[in-house]
Amino acid sequence: MMKRRELLMATLAASAGSALAADPARAVTDMAGRKVVLPGRIERVVTLGSLPVINSFVFTMGEGRRIVNGLADFNKPHWKYQTVFAPQLAAQPTMQQPNREPNLEALLAAKPDVVITMHRESVERVAALGIPVVFLAWREAEDVKPCMTVLGQVFGKPEVAQRYGAWFDGTVARVQEGLRGVPAEQRPKVLYLQPETLSQPRLIAEWWIPAAGGISVTDDKRKTETRTFTMEQVLLWNPDILLLASPEGLERVRKDPTFAGLKAVKSGQMHLVPVGAHTWSNRTAEQPLTVLWGAKTFHPQRFASLDIGAETRRFYRDYFGYTLNDAQLAEILSGTL
């Protein structure tokens, strides 16, 4: 009897010890310098703020299935591939208000193991609920790699963050090597245009356009996210290439006679940027693909051997864990969503 009891106690102790060893609580430091205590195993994740951007990070870690919130105001055809890469998003409840403020009641009901956000104002409000919240900051192009490093710690996958950083640097370096010796006068003048507001909508484009071998006509070393301008200024720039983020924007440029005299319009050099987890021309984990696509678009002869389709398939397979079929690949690269 005693032996059986001792054996039972030893078994229970061993089981408890194994559970503690397998999933110990741990602390990570987020990009606000806050120490955040997380459970040993992350099963339920809520993303807040700019969901396509943050979700692209989580997808890259191979953890899209963990997200338990819906897309809120991003639940539109343009974000179709969010629900391709993580199908459960289509039926999940919204965790934020239209102004991107967190819905605290919904958050409590979701019982997340961690909330991930780039919305600084939400951090303390969520933390006050007793929910672990990790803040990410992405301003400069290189900030994406520290974001991945933090998420590598969150999900216990530091090797994925390291591999992504190496891919990011290696991809940009490959393009720079391909551009070696190309003088400024052979680099096209490029305008990333939101025609509805006559603006360049994303600061990150001032990094990736030059990285891809173009000259961004809106690059005035600004720190603000967007830059607005007049039609007179567009005519003065007279860009060689126009980039647009929506089919509606492209159609507007084609039909508006005020754009008709632009070099880019007359030569047909108007391009929709691809759209996957996010619009590639905006902040997204897919950013190195944007550089490859831009290089192929700006310098088609120099990058004739670059297979952007193969590069795209490889990224989504290796990081998102998703294999695109031919129709999906064509749709993403077309930018027509």
SULFENGI-V321928 format. One record per residue. N is the residue number from 1. OMEGA is omega as a letter, one per 20 degrees, with the letter a starting at -180 (none if undefined). Layout:
n-><N & N>
omega-><OMEGA & OMEGA>
This chain:
n-><1 & 2 & 3 & 4 & 5 & 6 & 7 & 8 & 9 & 10 & 11 & 12 & 13 & 14 & 15 & 16 & 17 & 18 & 19 & 20 & 21 & 22 & 23 & 24 & 25 & 26 & 27 & 28 & 29 & 30 & 31 & 32 & 33 & 34 & 35 & 36 & 37 & 38 & 39 & 40 & 41 & 42 & 43 & 44 & 45 & 46 & 47 & 48 & 49 & 50 & 51 & 52 & 53 & 54 & 55 & 56 & 57 & 58 & 59 & 60 & 61 & 62 & 63 & 64 & 65 & 66 & 67 & 68 & 69 & 70 & 71 & 72 & 73 & 74 & 75 & 76 & 77 & 78 & 79 & 80 & 81 & 82 & 83 & 84 & 85 & 86 & 87 & 88 & 89 & 90 & 91 & 92 & 93 & 94 & 95 & 96 & 97 & 98 & 99 & 100 & 101 & 102 & 103 & 104 & 105 & 106 & 107 & 108 & 109 & 110 & 111 & 112 & 113 & 114 & 115 & 116 & 117 & 118 & 119 & 120 & 121 & 122 & 123 & 124 & 125 & 126 & 127 & 128 & 129 & 130 & 131 & 132 & 133 & 134 & 135 & 136 & 137 & 138 & 139 & 140 & 141 & 142 & 143 & 144 & 145 & 146 & 147 & 148 & 149 & 150 & 151 & 152 & 153 & 154 & 155 & 156 & 157 & 158 & 159 & 160 & 161 & 162 & 163 & 164 & 165 & 166 & 167 & 168 & 169 & 170 & 171 & 172 & 173 & 174 & 175 & 176 & 177 & 178 & 179 & 180 & 181 & 182 & 183 & 184 & 185 & 186 & 187 & 188 & 189 & 190 & 191 & 192 & 193 & 194 & 195 & 196 & 197 & 198 & 199 & 200 & 201 & 202 & 203 & 204 & 205 & 206 & 207 & 208 & 209 & 210 & 211 & 212 & 213 & 214 & 215 & 216 & 217 & 218 & 219 & 220 & 221 & 222 & 223 & 224 & 225 & 226 & 227 & 228 & 229 & 230 & 231 & 232 & 233 & 234 & 235 & 236 & 237 & 238 & 239 & 240 & 241 & 242 & 243 & 244 & 245 & 246 & 247 & 248 & 249 & 250 & 251 & 252 & 253 & 254 & 255 & 256 & 257 & 258 & 259 & 260 & 261 & 262 & 263 & 264 & 265 & 266 & 267 & 268 & 269 & 270 & 271 & 272 & 273 & 274 & 275 & 276 & 277 & 278 & 279 & 280 & 281 & 282 & 283 & 284 & 285 & 286 & 287 & 288 & 289 & 290 & 291 & 292 & 293 & 294 & 295 & 296 & 297 & 298 & 299 & 300 & 301 & 302 & 303 & 304 & 305 & 306 & 307 & 308 & 309 & 310 & 311 & 312 & 313 & 314 & 315 & 316 & 317 & 318 & 319 & 320 & 321 & 322 & 323 & 324 & 325 & 326 & 327 & 328 & 329 & 330 & 331 & 332 & 333 & 334 & 335 & 336 & 337>
omega-><a & a & r & r & r & r & r & a & a & r & r & r & r & r & r & r & r & r & r & a & a & a & r & r & a & a & r & r & a & a & r & a & a & r & a & r & a & r & a & a & r & r & a & a & r & r & a & r & r & a & a & r & a & r & r & r & a & r & a & r & a & a & a & a & a & a & a & r & r & a & r & a & r & a & a & a & a & a & a & a & r & a & r & a & r & a & a & a & a & a & a & r & r & a & r & r & r & r & r & r & a & r & a & r & r & r & r & a & a & r & a & r & r & r & r & a & r & a & a & a & a & a & a & r & r & a & a & r & a & r & r & a & a & a & r & r & r & r & r & a & a & a & a & a & r & r & r & r & r & a & r & r & r & a & a & a & a & a & r & r & r & r & r & r & r & r & r & a & a & r & r & r & r & a & r & r & r & a & a & r & r & a & a & a & r & r & a & r & a & r & r & a & r & a & a & a & a & a & r & a & a & a & a & r & r & r & a & r & r & r & r & r & r & r & a & a & a & a & r & a & a & r & a & a & a & r & r & a & r & r & r & r & r & r & r & r & a & a & r & a & r & r & a & a & r & r & r & r & r & r & r & r & a & a & a & a & a & r & a & a & a & r & a & a & a & a & a & a & r & a & r & r & r & r & r & r & r & r & a & a & r & r & a & r & r & a & r & r & r & r & r & a & r & r & r & a & a & a & a & a & a & a & a & a & a & r & a & r & r & r & a & r & a & a & a & r & a & a & a & a & a & r & a & r & a & a & r & r & a & a & r & a & a & a & a & a & none>
